[in-house]
Every structure is written in structure tokens, then in C-alpha cells.
Amino acid sequence: MKVITSWDQLPDFDDAAAENEFWQNHELDPKLMVASVHEAGSRESTTITLRFDPRMLSRIKRIARSRFLNYQSMMKQWLAERLEDEMKNP
């Protein structure tokens, strides 16, 4: 059994049969899988800075408290929802 230690070692498969045949004689190195999970986790979020009018931020925090949410999480949710709307109706 040959161990795949780099994603570059994976060929482009023409079809499912070719991929199946390849995996009959090959396996992924567990270290490769662990490294992939850690790399993906490090890209999950990026810190940014936004400046808000104090009154606006106070209103946002009040809304979040009334919904038992963290205001930053609520704002992320709002942005995600708006982004989805924008992507549907550009």
C-alpha cells in the first residue's frame, strides 16, 4: 500500500472506476489529514475593525440583549443574511 503524503501526489481521475482502482493501492497519510483540518480552521475567520456611531452601537447591543445574543454574533448573522440576499439578487 502506497501512502500519499502530499495533495500533489493525487492524480486527476477520468472517472469513478479509475479513482476506485487508485484507492485500492493507496492511502492518505494521517498527518496530511490533520494538517488539512488545522489549515482550514485557521481560515475560518478574520478579525476586522469597524467604527460605529456610539448611539448606533448602543441600539445594536440593546437588540442583541433582547434576543439573548452576543451583539457581534448577531451582526455577523445579519451580514451573512444580507450577503445571501445580495448574491441572489445582484
C-alpha positions in Angstrom: 0.0 0.0 0.0 1.5 3.4 -1.1 1.0 6.3 1.3 0.1 9.7 -0.1 2.0 12.4 1.9 1.1 15.4 -0.3 -2.0 16.5 -2.1 0.1 17.0 -5.2 0.5 13.2 -5.4 -3.2 12.8 -6.2 -3.9 12.4 -9.9 -6.8 13.8 -11.9 -9.2 10.8 -12.3 -11.0 10.3 -15.6 -13.9 8.5 -13.9 -15.1 6.8 -10.7 -13.6 3.5 -11.8 -10.1 5.0 -12.2 -10.4 6.6 -8.8 -11.6 3.4 -7.2 -8.7 1.5 -8.7 -6.2 4.1 -7.4 -7.5 3.9 -3.8 -7.2 0.1 -3.9 -3.4 0.6 -3.7 -3.1 3.9 -2.0 -4.0 5.6 1.3 -3.7 9.0 2.8 -1.1 9.8 5.5 -2.9 10.7 8.7 -0.6 13.6 9.1 -1.9 15.0 5.8 -5.4 14.9 7.0 -4.6 16.5 10.4 -2.7 19.3 8.7 -5.7 19.9 6.4 -8.1 20.3 9.3 -5.8 22.7 11.1 -5.2 24.8 8.0 -8.9 25.0 7.3 -9.6 26.1 10.9 -7.1 28.9 10.8 -9.0 30.4 7.8 -12.4 30.3 9.5 -12.5 34.0 10.5 -10.5 37.2 10.1 -10.6 40.0 12.6 -11.6 43.4 11.3 -12.3 46.8 12.8 -15.4 48.8 12.2 -16.2 52.2 13.6 -19.8 52.9 14.7 -21.6 55.9 16.0 -22.0 55.2 19.7 -25.8 55.5 19.6 -26.0 53.0 16.8 -23.8 50.5 18.6 -25.9 51.0 21.7 -29.0 50.2 19.7 -27.4 47.1 18.2 -26.4 45.9 21.7 -29.9 46.5 23.0 -31.4 44.5 20.2 -28.9 41.7 20.8 -29.6 41.6 24.5 -33.4 41.4 23.9 -32.7 38.3 21.7 -30.2 36.8 24.2 -27.4 37.0 21.7 -23.9 38.4 21.6 -24.0 41.6 19.6 -21.0 40.6 17.5 -22.5 37.3 16.6 -25.8 38.9 15.8 -24.1 41.4 13.5 -22.3 38.5 11.7 -25.6 36.8 11.2 -27.1 40.0 9.8 -24.2 40.4 7.4 -24.4 36.7 6.3 -28.1 37.1 5.6 -27.6 40.3 3.7 -24.8 38.7 1.7 -27.1 35.8 0.7 -29.8 38.3 -0.4 -27.3 40.2 -2.5 -25.9 37.1 -4.1 -29.5 36.0 -5.1 -30.5 39.5 -6.4 -27.4 41.3 -7.5 
